[in-house]
């Protein structure tokens, strides 16, 4: 079991909780109430700074209900936090883009994260041909 060192940067938020067996993802909450207008971008504070274990990075994604409840999408599509982002003031944020007017209350669970091992070192080798059969092109599965 890995240990993550967490510094809470906002009062009144629930402590992070891993519920292995139900989900590998850990919920994160808005650290403040945020009003967004349609078309507005905002970095929403998540109220935590976390020191990830060596050799790991965190991936952040919206919760499945975030768009339905607030009309908000994650602006950078995928959030990656490397383990060098681990200082006292390195607060995690959720880059939100509002598709409609919305108010997200402090404490609302808006995104989730999981940690993953860093990618191993890679080497690239140029070849004239790949030996596998073509699958039909991008987006062709199931056609």
N, C-alpha and C positions, 0 to 999 in steps of 0.2 A: 504494500500500500504506500502510495506517495503522499507526502505532506506538503501542503501549500500554505505559505505564510501570508496572512491577509491583514491589511490595515484598513479599517473602516473609516471613511472620510465623511460620513453623514450620519447623524443621529436618527434613530427611529426606524431603521431598516432591519428586516430580519437577517440573521446571520446566514451565511452560505451553508447549504446542506446538500450532501451527496446522497442520493437515494438509489444506490446500486441495486440492480435487479428490476427496478421500474424504469429507469432511464439512465443512460450514461452522461446525460447533459445536466448542467447545474443552472438553475434560473438566476437571472440578475434583474434587479429592480431599478426603476427610475429613482434617483436620489433627490429629486425636486419635482414640483409640479411644473409642467411645461405646457404652454398654449402655443399651438402651431396653426398657421394659416395655410390653406391649400397652396402648394408650390413652394413652401418654405423649407429650408434645410436648417438643421440644428444638431449640434453635438449634445446629446443628452447624457448628463453625468450618471454614472452607475454606482458611485459612492464607495468604490473599493480600489485599492492598489494591492496587487498580488505578486509575490515573488514565486515564479514557477520553478520547479526543480530543474537542475541542469539537464540539458538534452531534450527539453520539452518546449512546445509552443501551445498557445491557446487559440481555438477557433470559436468565433462568436457568430451566432445566427439569430434572426428573430424567432420568437415563439410562434407556433402555428396560428395562434389567435391574434397576434399583433396587428396584422393587416385588417382582419375582420373587425376588431374592436376600435381601431384608431385610424385606419387608412394610411398607415405609416409603413414605408419600406426601408430596408437598410441600404443607404446610398452607395456604399462601396461593394455591394453584393456579397462579399465575404470579408469577415474581419479576422485578421491574424495578428496576434500579439506575441512577439518573440520574447524569450526569457531575459533579454537585456533591459526590457522595460519593467523595472522592478524597484524603483525608488519610492520614497515616501510620498512624493507628489505625483507619481505616475498613475493618475486615476484612469480607470477604464471608462470608455465613452461608447455610446451607441450613435453612429452617424445616421440620423433620421431624415427622411424626405417625406413630407406630408402630401398625400394626394387629395385630401379634403381637410377642412378645418377640424381640429381635434384638441382635446385637453387630456394630457396624460398625468394622472395624479401621482404624487410622491408615493413610492412603495408599490406601484403597479409593476407586475412582472412583464417586461417587454422583450427580453432577449435571454439567451442561454449560451453557455459555453461548455466546451470539453477540452481536455488537453490531449495532445498527440505527440508522439516522439518526433523529433526533428528528422527531416529527410537525410538519409545517409549521403555521403560524398558520392558524386556521380562522375562518370567519364563518358564522353560521347565519341562514337566511332562512325565515320562516314562510310556508307556502303552503296553499291550501285543498285541493289535490289533487296527487298525484304522477302523472306521465304514463305510467309504465311499467305493464305488465300484472302482475296479482297472480300469485304463484307457488304459492299454496296454503297459505300459513301456515308458521310455524316448525316445522321437522322434517318437512316434507312432500316433500323431494327424493327422488326414486326410488320414490314410492308410486304 
